[in-house]
Amino acid sequence: MAAILARAGAAAIAAGNLRRPQETGNDSRRRTRNLVVAAVTGTRPEVPQEGSLERPAWSGETPLSRLVGALIAFKPLYFLMKLASREVIISCSMRRCRTAEKSNIPWREMTKQVLESDVYEVFESIRDLNLVYPDYYLNPFHAYDEGNLSWLAAAEAEPATMSIAKRAIPEAGSIDEANQIVRGNWLNAIEEHHLKYSGNCQINDILDVGCSVGVSTRYLAEKFPSAKAVGLDLSPYFLAVAAQKEEKISRQNRIRWVHGNGEATGLPSKSFDLVSLAYVCHECPARAITGLVNEAFRVLRPGGTITLTDNSPKSKVLQELSPVLFTLMKSTEPFLDEYYMLDLEETMRQAGFVNVHSILTDPRHRTVTATVPF
Ligand SMILES: C[S@@+](CC[C@H](N)C(=O)[O-])C[C@H]1O[C@@H](n2cnc3c(N)ncnc32)[C@H](O)[C@@H]1O
């Protein structure tokens, strides 16, 4: 059963179009100027496209979504799905498979390297023993029984992150190229928004909430090299991997790593110009997303920018995922329905943000940006 699910999922995962980007939301305007669509190796990805629905039919409270929920709730089936889901990501063997190992992500080598390193010493210096984890964070997640609180999850986080870009841009000739498009469009959307609405405030301080093993933090630090960047995450395992990697990188301002909860960071009010949440919210229940957005508002200075990038409910590719694939995905992502149901733009407005804009920055993901008013 697991093998069948894995094989079918592998075939389905190959789907994906890159068409002209579209902004979404009532007050959105089209912004395509800085979108990276030219691929380095000469492949010609199309531009992102919206589907015809508000959100995928397999999400939310539709009969289809409830059926998938019932299948996942059946424990023996859930166990098989969990295995299959992992298999699809790591080592599917179908010819056109675009997932990790077939896309030249050296998944097992990267994992081994972390597990056999001195990361365990870094861990001791980074974890806050007094931190109280939110309840949602203590559940099994991403096919790991201990969720993000384990060494295996931490060691596999970077290859898993790399596979996000490859899945978003299956036409890309390499992982690097896919990352340049996915991360490049996200960074350009941030820069463009900040330039337009910050009233000429420079980006001096950046907070990357849910930084995981630091991939997004490093991209932000490289895009804004004169800024001081802080990466914050609930997983001390992930942070240890991030900090260990950062030790080998030389840059103008060293990244600081904080073990904390993005809903209550304990960081001073009005102390950041940019708060980023990259691929965090689909992993959180709606109440936590609201908490994260409110806390971002508190720590941002007037004119500061919040940016949130994650799965777009309007993505045509996501709306057209195969039943096998969305079932597998939902089996290891317990909060997807809540994420897709939440009106993120409205949540930002409710928190006090203005100039809320949403743009499809690749075929699967939207980047939502907004400003703290002066
Ligand atoms: C998919 S990862 C983020 C990847 C990373 N931002 C990037 O773009 O490479 C999601 C992260 O959010 C973190 N997270 C979830 N809830 C959080 C919270 N309330 N506060 C801080 N981090 C949280 C998880 O520990 C996990 O590392």
The ligand as an SDF file (V2000), in Angstrom:
LIG
                    3D

 27 29  0  0  0  0  0  0  0  0999 V2000
    8.9860   25.1000    7.1570 C   0  0  0  0  0  0  0  0  0  0  0  0
    9.8530   25.7060    8.4910 S   0  0  0  0  0  0  0  0  0  0  0  0
   10.4190   27.3050    7.9670 C   0  0  0  0  0  0  0  0  0  0  0  0
   11.4630   27.3110    6.9440 C   0  0  0  0  0  0  0  0  0  0  0  0
   12.2810   28.5590    6.8430 C   0  0  0  0  0  0  0  0  0  0  0  0
   11.6320   29.7580    7.2650 N   0  0  0  0  0  0  0  0  0  0  0  0
   12.7450   28.7230    5.4050 C   0  0  0  0  0  0  0  0  0  0  0  0
   12.0920   29.4490    4.6570 O   0  0  0  0  0  0  0  0  0  0  0  0
   13.7140   28.0810    5.0410 O   0  0  0  0  0  0  0  0  0  0  0  0
    8.6600   26.2000    9.6680 C   0  0  0  0  0  0  0  0  0  0  0  0
    9.3120   26.5470   10.9920 C   0  0  0  0  0  0  0  0  0  0  0  0
    8.3900   27.2420   11.8220 O   0  0  0  0  0  0  0  0  0  0  0  0
    8.7160   26.9350   13.1520 C   0  0  0  0  0  0  0  0  0  0  0  0
    7.6080   27.3490   14.0070 N   0  0  0  0  0  0  0  0  0  0  0  0
    6.3490   26.8670   14.0540 C   0  0  0  0  0  0  0  0  0  0  0  0
    5.6340   27.5480   14.9630 N   0  0  0  0  0  0  0  0  0  0  0  0
    6.4540   28.5010   15.4820 C   0  0  0  0  0  0  0  0  0  0  0  0
    6.2950   29.5060   16.4690 C   0  0  0  0  0  0  0  0  0  0  0  0
    5.1400   29.6990   17.0980 N   0  0  0  0  0  0  0  0  0  0  0  0
    7.3520   30.2670   16.7790 N   0  0  0  0  0  0  0  0  0  0  0  0
    8.5480   30.0890   16.1580 C   0  0  0  0  0  0  0  0  0  0  0  0
    8.7570   29.1590   15.2270 N   0  0  0  0  0  0  0  0  0  0  0  0
    7.7130   28.3690   14.8970 C   0  0  0  0  0  0  0  0  0  0  0  0
    9.0210   25.4550   13.1070 C   0  0  0  0  0  0  0  0  0  0  0  0
    9.7950   25.0460   14.1990 O   0  0  0  0  0  0  0  0  0  0  0  0
    9.7680   25.3350   11.7920 C   0  0  0  0  0  0  0  0  0  0  0  0
   11.1360   25.4170   11.9810 O   0  0  0  0  0  0  0  0  0  0  0  0
  1  2  1  0
  2  3  1  0
  2 10  1  0
  3  4  1  0
  4  5  1  0
  5  6  1  0
  5  7  1  0
  7  8  2  0
  7  9  1  0
 10 11  1  0
 11 12  1  0
 11 26  1  0
 12 13  1  0
 13 14  1  0
 13 24  1  0
 14 15  1  0
 14 23  1  0
 15 16  2  0
 16 17  1  0
 17 18  1  0
 17 23  2  0
 18 19  1  0
 18 20  2  0
 20 21  1  0
 21 22  2  0
 22 23  1  0
 24 25  1  0
 24 26  1  0
 26 27  1  0
M  CHG  2   2   1   9  -1
M  END
$$$$
